[in-house]
Amino acid sequence: MTSPLRLRALEPEDLELVYAMENTPDVSAQSAVRTPVSRYDVRRYLETPAADPLTSGELRLVAVRTGDGAPVALADLTVIDALNAHAEVGVAVLPEERGRGYALETLRLLEDTACRRLGLHTLTALVAATNAAALGLFRRAGYAHAGTLPHYRFSGDGWDDVEIFYKRLAL
């Protein structure tokens, strides 16, 4: 079956997309960066891409529709550990594109990239226990629940538990 999406590298033209997503409250609440991100900072990030994700420890891609090339999500591999063939995974779908199955398809494409292009063996997702959509996503994608980190992430209103999900990738 042909995917309705494909992943592509970030381009300088993605400035407004990344800026908007990084400053979307429900996205930034799940991120390690909780303060507003400036266009200047995003521009600098886009102008100095990491050449090798296995060396830099991160890979950020844009999921776009195959038909018209319109962006629908950002897909991240972070804390990439080449020695142990492991990374953390995250997907953020644009608010106007939610509810169309793009998160699951983006995650599937990102898993394929992690396994076939980077040689990674396992992926982990750290999900706020209050993020019902992400909890459902990783369950539907076949991630195993590996545990709970109590009071792990500060949300502004207090400390939230974080659920750990884990998946072993197969060629």
N, C-alpha and C positions, 0 to 999 in steps of 0.2 A: 504494500500500500504506500502510495506517495504521501509524504508529509505536507500539510498545508503551510508549514513553516520551515525556515532554514536559519542557521546561526551564521552571523558574520562578525568580523572584528569591529570594534569601535572606530569611528572616523571623526575628524574635527567637526564635521557637520552635525554630529550628535550632541553638541554642546547643550542645546536647549532641552533635549530629551533627558540627558543625564541630570542636568540642573533641576528640572521639574521632578524627576523621580526621587532624587536625593533629598528634596525638600517637601515631598508628599508626607504628611504626618504619619499615616499608617505604615509607610515604608520605612521612614527614618526611625520609628519606634521599634522596629525589628533589627535595626542596624547597630553597629558598634559606634557609629558617629551620630550623636544626638543633637548636635548644634547645627544651625543653618549652614549650608554650603554655598559659597559664592561662585559666581560665573568665572571669576578669575581662577579660583582653585580648580574648578572643573576643566577650564581651558588648559591650565598647566598639566593636569593629569592626562588629558587627551593628547597633548603635544609631546609627552614623554612616555610612550607606551613601553611596557616591558617586552623585551625581545623574546625571552624564553620563560614561559610560565613555570617550568620546573626549577628555574633558578630564582625568579622573582617571588614565587610562591603565590601568584594570583593570575587569574584569567577572567576577564569580563567580556562578554559577548552580547550582541543584540539579536533577539529573535525577531525575524521579519516574516510577513506573509509572502509565500512564494509567488503569488499572482501579481501583486502590486508593489511589493517591497516595503510596505508600510511597517514600521516598528510596532511590536505588541508587548515586548517584555525585555528586561535585562536578565542575564543569566551569569552567575558568578561561581567560580571555583576559587576558594581562598584557603589559606594555611596549607598550601600544597606541599606535601612531604614526599619528595621523589624517592628517597631511600626506602620508605615504607609503603610507597605507592598509594597514598591516601590524600584526601582533600575534604574540606567542608564545602557544601553546596548550598546555593540560594537562588531563588527565582522571584522576581518582582514584575508583576503584570501591570501595564498601564491601567489606571482606573477605568477608562472608557472601553477597555478591551476585556474586562473581567467577565466571567460567566460563560465563556465560549470554548473552554477546554484548552486554552493556550498554555496554562501553567503546566499541565501534565505533559503536553507535547514538547514544550520547551525543556522540561526536566529530562524527558526521554532523549532528546537530541544532545543535551549537555552530558548525560551519562555516556552516550555513544562517543562523544568527543573525548571525555575523560579516559575511557577505556581504550579506544582504538588509536587515538592520536597521541595521548600522553602516557599510556601504559599504566594508568592507575587501576588499582584493584578494589579499593573500597571508598565509599563516600559516606560522610556523616552530615546530618542536618541538626542544628540546634534551634528549636522552635519554642517560642513563648507559649506556655500552656493556655494562654488566653487567645491565641491566634487559631481559631477554629478552621479557617480556610486552609492554612498551611498544614495543620495537623491532618486534615482530610487528604490533602495532596500527597503527603509522604506515605500515608497508609495505602492510598489507591495505587501508588507507584511501587508498592512492594517493599518498602523500608520496614525493618523490624524496630520495634520500640526497645531501646537498650537501657533506658533508665530515666530518672528525673533528677535534675539539679535544683534543689529547693532554694528559693530566695536568691536566684542567681543573677537576674538582670533587673536593673533599676528602670522603672517605667515612667517616672515622674510622679506617679501616685503611690509608689511604694515598690516593694520588691516582688518580682514575678518568678514563678517556677519556670524552668526550661526543660522541655522534653528532648531527649536525645534519640535520634533515629539513625539507622545504619543500614547500608546495603552493600553487599558484595557484588561487584560487576563481573560479568562473564563475556568472554569473546564470542 
